[in-house]
């Protein structure tokens, strides 16, 4: 099979031919139809997540056709493969329903070869049936941008006035969900990024502007999607007493020191780590009802480096997807 492989941090992906993967018991063999390009992939390639298996086939927003499977899926079924690829089922977190925090979890496109390839294998238990009505490339961003965005929204509570800081792949999905729930969305972008601000308003945002400066009124919660630590103190300045700041990324630059008064008033800062299968079931049932539309830019498999560079430079509108 053809695949794009990472050999070392900060090196371009190489286009190579690899032996076709062979599924172990309990795994599905998939023909990859599309794979989303996530900021987590960029953190792995850029060496900001320090311990991936190498060499590595990245990619954890896989839309695939089942070629061979065990008990859960029939050949020909279309399934989605997310970041969470395996958990132990035994640790205190798995036992309490927090499998996303599993001590021994393995992740697609990090510990397990992912979807920047023509074929992939995945544990059937961690694959999702995909809703009808989404073409392959439109479905791919739902599998991480959508799922992590949805978990972040849940952890933001019942915020009526919700900030989304960093208006990329996740935020453009969450904005649609939040607006459909009757919330007022305040989209924070880089100063002067008029295209992103117009995009946010087109998806239902009440306000869009400079994230560091903040909106014209107090917020109940802010979800920080951009991996920029300086946005955390800014978000604390923008939320009311008792408000929540949710850090949604797997990696963020250092958060600068800030005066305690920003946190005082029972404000909360928390992170989101990975996803659970329950998150996936809930969100993939919800997405068609909103309905969520994913804005995408497509690339061929061999264009993975171009897609990553577009993401790195902030030039993307919505999500990048490899069409295999």
Helices and strands as residue ranges (DSSP letters): E 2-5, E 14-17, E 27-37, H 39-45, E 62-68, E 78-81, E 84-86, H 92-95, G 99-101, E 106-107, E 119-123, G 124-126, E 127-129, H 136-140, G 141-143, H 145-155, E 161-165, H 169-180, E 184-189, H 194-202, E 207-210, E 219-224, H 230-238, E 239-247, G 260-262, E 268-271, H 277-290, E 296-300, G 301-303, H 304-313, E 319-323
